[in-house]
Amino acid sequence: MITNIKKELEEEHEFKVSYIDNQGNGVSLSNNKKFLIPGALKDETVLAQPMKIINRKVYCKLTKIKFPSNFRIKEDCSKFITCGGCNFRQVNNSWLQNWKLKKLLQKTDSLKIQKKILPMTTLKNNSRRRATFSANYQNGRLNIGFISRFQEKIIDLKVCKVLDKNLLRLYNYLKNNLERSIKKNINFKIQINLVDNGSDIVFDLLKGSFKNIFEIDNLISDLISESVLRVSFKEGNKIFSFPLHGEVRNKLGILNNKTIFTFPPPGGFLQPTKSGETEIIKYVLSGIKGSKKVADLFCGSGTLSIPISENAKMMCVDSNIDSLSGLKDGLKFHNKIDKSEVIHQNLLHVPISYQVLNEMDSIVINPPSKGAFRQIKEIIKSGVKIIVYVSCNINSFERDALILLNNGYELEWIKPIDQFPNTNHLEIVSKFNMVKSEKI
Ligand SMILES: C[S@@+](CC[C@H](N)C(=O)[O-])C[C@H]1O[C@@H](n2cnc3c(N)ncnc32)[C@H](O)[C@@H]1O
């Protein structure tokens, strides 16, 4: 029996797992406390070592499965659970898709929209094309990897089933070669985006100047040999970029018989997988079909604005000035800048007002995971006929969708896209139509 915190953190215990929470942790309840056990499945009896307590929840490391679930399979990665990247590798894909769908159904229960959920699109292993690694250089030794789930420790990735093979190859190259270009002991982050013609690297320096940390000439000639397109160094709010192999272009596909691209800025947002991006664009374009004036709220560097601008006038809004500069490059490249308005605004604090929005035929909204509560309040007042909401968080989506449904909108469909295989996350694209105009 567990009696005090200190003891809880010292000893391995036996737990019966009651359910899996939204983050994918097995949960056991004992002594009015929640024990969260990543990797454990419902109804299993397991041994686990309490590791840390956050908000009265005790996070435990799974050490032994005494009575396994019928759904358990042998995981295919030795770093599973420790590395912190995947939540699920101990179940097969169809189990995980069912779990995500059930979660979507439970979460949207209040919305009464179950019958409008389209079949889920799933993606392959090794499809993730962006990642941020932690790096530590101490006395000639360099470690690069993901931060461990339980300790402040960098986990080496050697083989990873989630990352795109080219990203993994570049990771391995940096792991084996970067130390010869580092001059002093330092912790930093390495952010890599893969686009079709190569990779884009940002070294995010927590302190110090890149000139004092790296042997720049060495580093640049190494990265050129690896076909890196651009390297940048982030020092606080400042970013210093060096183009190496030409432009960083993200090919979105072919529209109106021409290839269209975005130009993501250093470290800029990129949908995590290429095929997920293609699927999102397809559903967004079908959702706004026929619209001649479209607002793209939380537009980033234009993954959605650029394809939409092929057939519509655009109003594009985001708070990231670098992404907007990439977006403008994209709009110029496609000769759409003259019929587009690009606005730099913090939409979570100051939403675009309904008087501005009500000129639109449709609104596309793709907020960060916390959703867009204030902006949705303006949207319902605008009475715009079509809203396409793209979300990576079904909790905030449920809250925002309920506001739309309670204010004259009806859901036409929701498309689940499993952009994050082996994790608890799910991307959705949804279309709402105004059925009862509240236009002010
Ligand atoms: C999920 S991304 C979507 C980007 C774009 N639709 C795409 O597919 O590439 C969310 C975007 O919201 C932007 N963002 C985050 N917080 C914001 C805020 N407070 N106001 C406006 N934009 C914000 C980010 O810069 C990012 O571009």
The ligand as an SDF file (V2000), in Angstrom:
LIG
                    3D

 27 29  0  0  0  0  0  0  0  0999 V2000
   -1.5070   24.5120  -37.2300 C   0  0  0  0  0  0  0  0  0  0  0  0
   -0.5720   25.8370  -37.8950 S   0  0  0  0  0  0  0  0  0  0  0  0
   -1.3790   26.0350  -39.4280 C   0  0  0  0  0  0  0  0  0  0  0  0
   -0.6150   26.7460  -40.4910 C   0  0  0  0  0  0  0  0  0  0  0  0
   -1.1390   26.5970  -41.9180 C   0  0  0  0  0  0  0  0  0  0  0  0
   -2.5710   26.5520  -42.0240 N   0  0  0  0  0  0  0  0  0  0  0  0
   -0.5290   25.3600  -42.5550 C   0  0  0  0  0  0  0  0  0  0  0  0
   -1.2320   24.3810  -42.8040 O   0  0  0  0  0  0  0  0  0  0  0  0
    0.6820   25.3930  -42.8210 O   0  0  0  0  0  0  0  0  0  0  0  0
   -1.1030   27.1410  -36.8910 C   0  0  0  0  0  0  0  0  0  0  0  0
   -0.6240   28.5050  -37.2930 C   0  0  0  0  0  0  0  0  0  0  0  0
   -1.1450   29.4040  -36.3010 O   0  0  0  0  0  0  0  0  0  0  0  0
   -0.2150   30.4490  -36.1270 C   0  0  0  0  0  0  0  0  0  0  0  0
   -0.5060   31.0590  -34.8230 N   0  0  0  0  0  0  0  0  0  0  0  0
   -0.2000   30.5890  -33.5920 C   0  0  0  0  0  0  0  0  0  0  0  0
   -0.6610   31.4180  -32.6480 N   0  0  0  0  0  0  0  0  0  0  0  0
   -1.2770   32.4380  -33.3020 C   0  0  0  0  0  0  0  0  0  0  0  0
   -1.9440   33.6050  -32.8790 C   0  0  0  0  0  0  0  0  0  0  0  0
   -2.0660   33.8830  -31.5820 N   0  0  0  0  0  0  0  0  0  0  0  0
   -2.4680   34.4340  -33.8080 N   0  0  0  0  0  0  0  0  0  0  0  0
   -2.3470   34.1640  -35.1270 C   0  0  0  0  0  0  0  0  0  0  0  0
   -1.6990   33.0780  -35.5880 N   0  0  0  0  0  0  0  0  0  0  0  0
   -1.1670   32.2150  -34.6920 C   0  0  0  0  0  0  0  0  0  0  0  0
    1.1350   29.7960  -36.2490 C   0  0  0  0  0  0  0  0  0  0  0  0
    2.1130   30.7570  -36.6020 O   0  0  0  0  0  0  0  0  0  0  0  0
    0.8620   28.7460  -37.3300 C   0  0  0  0  0  0  0  0  0  0  0  0
    1.2000   29.2770  -38.5820 O   0  0  0  0  0  0  0  0  0  0  0  0
  1  2  1  0
  2  3  1  0
  2 10  1  0
  3  4  1  0
  4  5  1  0
  5  6  1  0
  5  7  1  0
  7  8  2  0
  7  9  1  0
 10 11  1  0
 11 12  1  0
 11 26  1  0
 12 13  1  0
 13 14  1  0
 13 24  1  0
 14 15  1  0
 14 23  1  0
 15 16  2  0
 16 17  1  0
 17 18  1  0
 17 23  2  0
 18 19  1  0
 18 20  2  0
 20 21  1  0
 21 22  2  0
 22 23  1  0
 24 25  1  0
 24 26  1  0
 26 27  1  0
M  CHG  2   2   1   9  -1
M  END
$$$$
